[in-house]
Amino acid sequence: MSDLESFASGGTLRFFPTEIGYDDSFKARRLKCLEKTNYPLMIVKVNFFSYFKDVTGASEVEVELPKGSTIAELQHTVFERYPKLEGMKRSTLIAVGVEYQKRDYVLEEGDRVSFFPPVQGG
């Protein structure tokens, strides 16, 4: 069953990026994971709201990352998968649990991360 078939049947869309990017240490960790060495992985859940939900076509995805990854690395991975979000990179609000976090925040196994577009009012 493909990821999309799994998602359509009520499952959670999971992806692990195959393109290598971001900074050198992140590249090295991702390469080790892709080579299926014993480098530890973790899974975080990402929730999308508003515009992000519309663009991705999903309200939630699971992302596998090397343990010790930061929000910036997660954001890079997600935006690599959904390139239409790239224009929102600098203005995206990101929360872990119920608290907004900076991009250098280190994620842990099982974290629930939420991506929000900037809030506008008037």
Backbone as CSV, one residue per row, in Angstrom:
resi,resn,N_x,N_y,N_z,CA_x,CA_y,CA_z,C_x,C_y,C_z
1,MET,0.855,-1.177,0.000,0.000,0.000,0.000,0.900,1.239,0.000
2,SER,0.626,2.180,-0.878,1.410,3.404,-0.936,1.063,4.325,0.229
3,ASP,1.921,5.329,0.466,1.651,6.310,1.521,0.305,6.983,1.302
4,LEU,0.014,7.341,0.044,-1.236,8.040,-0.228,-2.427,7.125,-0.025
5,GLU,-2.310,5.835,-0.404,-3.398,4.893,-0.170,-3.626,4.712,1.328
6,SER,-2.522,4.619,2.080,-2.617,4.477,3.529,-3.312,5.685,4.136
7,PHE,-2.947,6.885,3.681,-3.542,8.107,4.199,-5.023,8.168,3.849
8,ALA,-5.359,7.802,2.607,-6.749,7.857,2.160,-7.627,6.893,2.952
9,SER,-7.032,5.800,3.435,-7.818,4.829,4.192,-7.823,5.135,5.685
10,GLY,-7.413,6.331,6.052,-7.463,6.752,7.448,-6.137,6.655,8.164
11,GLY,-5.108,6.171,7.488,-3.786,6.079,8.104,-3.107,7.430,8.125
12,THR,-1.957,7.490,8.746,-1.178,8.719,8.802,-0.103,8.670,7.735
13,LEU,0.030,9.720,6.979,1.042,9.804,5.946,2.406,9.923,6.602
14,ARG,3.313,9.002,6.287,4.672,9.040,6.827,5.631,9.200,5.673
15,PHE,6.652,9.980,5.882,7.673,10.083,4.855,9.023,10.297,5.494
16,PHE,10.023,9.798,4.810,11.397,10.047,5.204,12.088,10.599,3.980
17,PRO,12.651,11.779,4.067,13.193,12.431,2.882,14.365,11.671,2.280
18,THR,14.418,11.621,0.965,15.523,10.959,0.290,16.497,11.975,-0.301
19,GLU,16.084,13.204,-0.403,16.988,14.246,-0.881,17.832,14.728,0.293
20,ILE,19.096,14.959,0.053,19.979,15.404,1.127,20.100,16.920,1.059
21,GLY,20.021,17.552,2.210,20.088,19.005,2.240,20.366,19.511,3.630
22,TYR,20.247,20.776,3.793,20.456,21.531,5.010,21.930,21.626,5.335
23,ASP,22.327,21.608,6.607,23.738,21.803,6.916,24.481,20.465,6.942
24,ASP,25.819,20.527,7.044,26.634,19.327,6.922,26.356,18.284,7.997
25,SER,26.159,18.698,9.256,25.924,17.706,10.301,24.583,17.014,10.085
26,PHE,23.590,17.773,9.652,22.289,17.175,9.370,22.397,16.238,8.172
27,LYS,23.156,16.646,7.147,23.380,15.781,5.993,23.981,14.452,6.424
28,ALA,24.996,14.513,7.258,25.688,13.301,7.699,24.741,12.380,8.459
29,ARG,23.935,12.939,9.363,22.990,12.115,10.121,21.946,11.491,9.203
30,ARG,21.452,12.269,8.263,20.446,11.732,7.345,21.047,10.646,6.461
31,LEU,22.280,10.855,5.989,22.925,9.839,5.162,23.091,8.539,5.936
32,LYS,23.506,8.629,7.190,23.667,7.423,8.003,22.333,6.705,8.150
33,CYS,21.272,7.464,8.353,19.946,6.845,8.479,19.528,6.203,7.166
34,LEU,19.776,6.888,6.068,19.404,6.346,4.763,20.189,5.088,4.431
35,GLU,21.422,5.019,4.908,22.247,3.831,4.673,21.846,2.692,5.593
36,LYS,20.852,2.927,6.425,20.309,1.920,7.334,21.354,1.413,8.337
37,THR,22.204,2.306,8.777,23.132,1.950,9.840,22.369,1.989,11.149
38,ASN,23.048,1.842,12.231,22.395,1.829,13.535,22.176,3.227,14.097
39,TYR,22.238,4.243,13.261,22.012,5.600,13.743,20.551,5.724,14.163
40,PRO,20.294,6.201,15.364,18.912,6.206,15.874,18.011,7.228,15.180
41,LEU,16.804,6.785,14.901,15.770,7.639,14.310,14.701,7.930,15.348
42,MET,13.952,8.967,15.096,12.786,9.269,15.922,11.659,9.669,14.988
43,ILE,10.461,9.572,15.499,9.281,9.987,14.735,8.604,11.120,15.477
44,VAL,8.330,12.202,14.751,7.547,13.304,15.303,6.308,13.474,14.441
45,LYS,5.233,13.896,15.055,3.997,14.161,14.325,3.933,15.646,14.031
46,VAL,3.569,15.963,12.808,3.443,17.359,12.388,1.991,17.615,12.025
47,ASN,1.398,18.614,12.649,0.027,19.033,12.352,0.073,20.307,11.526
48,PHE,-0.771,20.361,10.509,-0.868,21.539,9.654,-2.214,22.225,9.884
49,PHE,-2.200,23.541,9.878,-3.416,24.318,10.085,-3.587,25.328,8.960
50,SER,-4.841,25.676,8.700,-5.213,26.736,7.775,-4.600,26.508,6.383
51,TYR,-3.881,27.501,5.889,-3.272,27.466,4.558,-2.366,26.247,4.393
52,PHE,-1.615,25.897,5.434,-0.696,24.759,5.345,-1.455,23.449,5.123
53,LYS,-2.586,23.317,5.762,-3.417,22.126,5.591,-3.929,22.056,4.150
54,ASP,-4.321,23.188,3.602,-4.798,23.235,2.220,-3.696,22.855,1.230
55,VAL,-2.500,23.396,1.419,-1.394,23.143,0.493,-0.906,21.698,0.569
56,THR,-0.793,21.165,1.774,-0.271,19.805,1.924,-1.323,18.737,1.659
57,GLY,-2.590,19.095,1.798,-3.649,18.117,1.635,-3.738,17.155,2.806
58,ALA,-3.117,17.516,3.917,-3.118,16.652,5.105,-3.213,17.509,6.351
59,SER,-3.848,16.983,7.357,-3.884,17.685,8.631,-2.749,17.208,9.533
60,GLU,-2.231,16.003,9.264,-1.148,15.463,10.079,-0.284,14.520,9.251
61,VAL,1.017,14.593,9.474,1.961,13.630,8.898,2.934,13.217,9.993
62,GLU,3.537,12.056,9.832,4.621,11.624,10.703,5.911,11.759,9.919
63,VAL,6.940,12.261,10.568,8.218,12.466,9.911,9.288,11.728,10.707
64,GLU,10.092,10.922,10.013,11.228,10.262,10.637,12.444,11.155,10.458
65,LEU,13.133,11.403,11.551,14.326,12.239,11.559,15.392,11.585,12.428
66,PRO,16.649,11.937,12.217,17.679,11.475,13.149,17.416,12.055,14.542
67,LYS,17.646,11.270,15.576,17.490,11.793,16.940,18.389,13.000,17.111
68,GLY,17.895,13.976,17.863,18.654,15.204,18.084,18.397,16.275,17.047
69,SER,17.465,16.036,16.135,17.146,17.041,15.111,16.436,18.228,15.742
70,THR,16.601,19.368,15.113,15.992,20.605,15.599,14.730,20.931,14.797
71,ILE,14.002,21.924,15.272,12.835,22.402,14.533,13.254,22.897,13.157
72,ALA,14.388,23.569,13.056,14.857,24.059,11.756,15.061,22.901,10.784
73,GLU,15.603,21.792,11.271,15.824,20.629,10.412,14.500,19.965,10.027
74,LEU,13.573,19.921,10.960,12.242,19.405,10.643,11.576,20.293,9.606
75,GLN,11.641,21.593,9.803,11.021,22.526,8.857,11.631,22.347,7.471
76,HIS,12.931,22.206,7.405,13.595,21.991,6.120,13.066,20.715,5.458
77,THR,12.950,19.663,6.232,12.472,18.377,5.719,11.039,18.488,5.209
78,VAL,10.184,19.146,5.976,8.782,19.306,5.579,8.674,20.181,4.333
79,PHE,9.414,21.279,4.283,9.328,22.176,3.135,9.955,21.551,1.893
80,GLU,10.891,20.643,2.087,11.464,19.897,0.976,10.384,18.986,0.371
81,ARG,9.560,18.410,1.221,8.478,17.524,0.787,7.329,18.324,0.177
82,TYR,7.083,19.515,0.707,6.002,20.375,0.234,6.588,21.729,-0.187
83,PRO,7.200,21.803,-1.364,7.919,23.012,-1.776,7.050,24.269,-1.884
84,LYS,5.734,24.125,-2.027,4.869,25.309,-2.101,4.864,26.088,-0.785
85,LEU,5.301,25.461,0.287,5.351,26.145,1.584,6.617,26.991,1.748
86,GLU,7.601,26.799,0.895,8.901,27.460,1.037,8.789,28.973,1.194
87,GLY,7.867,29.601,0.490,7.700,31.055,0.583,7.258,31.521,1.960
88,MET,6.778,30.605,2.774,6.296,30.937,4.122,7.337,30.608,5.192
89,LYS,8.520,30.195,4.777,9.532,29.695,5.708,9.827,30.653,6.866
90,ARG,10.027,31.910,6.566,10.429,32.872,7.602,9.277,33.295,8.508
91,SER,8.060,33.146,8.034,6.929,33.625,8.825,6.113,32.503,9.468
92,THR,6.539,31.267,9.274,5.815,30.139,9.856,5.938,30.146,11.373
93,LEU,4.816,29.973,12.037,4.806,29.828,13.491,4.835,28.334,13.787
94,ILE,5.745,27.929,14.687,5.892,26.506,14.993,5.818,26.304,16.499
95,ALA,4.942,25.389,16.894,4.777,25.059,18.313,5.076,23.580,18.519
96,VAL,5.646,23.282,19.671,5.814,21.900,20.108,4.898,21.758,21.315
97,GLY,3.955,20.831,21.203,2.917,20.764,22.234,2.077,22.019,22.131
98,VAL,2.019,22.786,23.222,1.208,24.007,23.223,2.054,25.275,23.314
99,GLU,3.385,25.139,23.162,4.259,26.308,23.281,5.043,26.547,21.997
100,TYR,5.059,27.822,21.560,5.876,28.188,20.409,7.342,28.018,20.780
101,GLN,8.133,27.552,19.810,9.549,27.299,20.055,10.394,27.953,18.966
102,LYS,11.656,28.231,19.316,12.616,28.757,18.350,13.115,27.623,17.468
103,ARG,13.724,27.998,16.365,14.181,27.007,15.377,15.300,26.108,15.901
104,ASP,16.012,26.511,16.953,17.098,25.671,17.475,16.629,24.695,18.556
105,TYR,15.340,24.641,18.805,14.769,23.723,19.784,15.015,22.287,19.326
106,VAL,15.553,21.446,20.218,15.836,20.047,19.888,14.591,19.198,20.153
107,LEU,14.172,18.501,19.131,12.974,17.667,19.201,13.263,16.330,19.879
108,GLU,12.195,15.732,20.403,12.300,14.423,21.037,11.290,13.477,20.399
109,GLU,11.575,12.182,20.515,10.673,11.146,20.010,9.250,11.408,20.490
110,GLY,8.305,11.350,19.556,6.897,11.497,19.920,6.399,12.918,20.037
111,ASP,7.266,13.925,19.846,6.790,15.313,19.909,5.699,15.534,18.876
112,ARG,4.760,16.390,19.239,3.708,16.819,18.311,4.012,18.280,17.977
113,VAL,4.311,18.516,16.702,4.732,19.836,16.235,3.641,20.404,15.337
114,SER,3.280,21.650,15.560,2.233,22.299,14.775,2.814,23.430,13.948
115,PHE,2.427,23.469,12.671,2.847,24.519,11.748,1.642,25.420,11.478
116,PHE,1.815,26.714,11.736,0.756,27.689,11.529,1.253,28.772,10.563
117,PRO,0.391,29.250,9.674,0.768,30.426,8.885,0.719,31.652,9.795
118,PRO,1.331,32.744,9.360,1.274,33.950,10.197,-0.165,34.403,10.408
119,VAL,-0.409,34.955,11.560,-1.753,35.420,11.910,-1.927,36.847,11.404
120,GLN,-3.065,37.096,10.763,-3.356,38.447,10.296,-4.695,38.862,10.860
121,GLY,-4.803,40.099,11.083,-6.069,40.612,11.601,-6.300,42.016,11.078
122,GLY,-7.411,42.557,11.429,-7.611,43.901,10.955,-8.872,44.518,11.343
